[in-house]
Amino acid sequence: MTAKKEAPVGTLYAFWSYDQYPYFLCGEVTKMHESGAVETVGFGPGHRFMPVLIRPLNAGLRLREKLDVLREDYRAAHLAVEKDFKERLAAHVPELAATRKR
């Protein structure tokens, strides 16, 4: 078992890779393991992540705000592209478009 080091809550913020845009998740660090993995407030005890970046809390929160803006911009752009292609489907193949349930 890996030893745990308590990190004072409210002092560190970690970022780790994720498979969806903007390709990172993050959280306030509660524990640091000798392996380099961290546990966070939001995911709770036992959920470990290998950070690619650790920052002081306030700096980390500022970076998270930027990621949140990018995530929302991406979502809005994705919805716009999806709407456009649904309209194209309806225009080019209406007999199939009419069968879609969504």
Buried (B, 14 or more C-beta within 10 A) or exposed (E): EEEBEEBEEEEBBBBBEEEEEBEBBBBBBBBBBEEEBBBBEEBEEEEBBEBEEBBEBEEBEEBBEEBEEBBEEEEEEEEEEEEEEEEEEEEEEEEEBEEEEE
